[in-house]
């Protein structure tokens, strides 16, 4: 059973902020061995999707992503920091999470294109949701990435 939470930054609880940052550090910094500045100043303007799995003594973060809205320099909505935590992988949570995020985006910003910066090996996953590569594959923090977009 997954509990979904879709929130603006100002509505996040301290525990949710902690869970978000801990999961991003565990997945992107530790597991993928990437030293990068995760705290980039964009979280405060983002919408955050949390997927919590049932666990004792409290729910455990199973998946997470953030959605950045268009601004003066970026005209697309951007999905980023997409992750599933180790204990919840292999259960289709990534698909559920992306479906839920795209549903929210379509409801709230129906005419705005969506872009994401995917790890290159995930192109088929995102392609199944209508995303197409719009850049060459390039390295970021030692991992091959590609920009993808869905109109």
Protein Blocks (a to p, Z undefined) as FASTA:
>chain_A
ZZdddddfklpcfklmmmmmmmmmmmmmmmnopacdfbgolmmmpccddddddddfbdcd
fbdcddddddfklmbdcdehiacdfklgonlmmmmmmmmmmmmmmmmmmmbccdddddfk
lmmmmmmnopacfbdcddeehiacdddddZZ
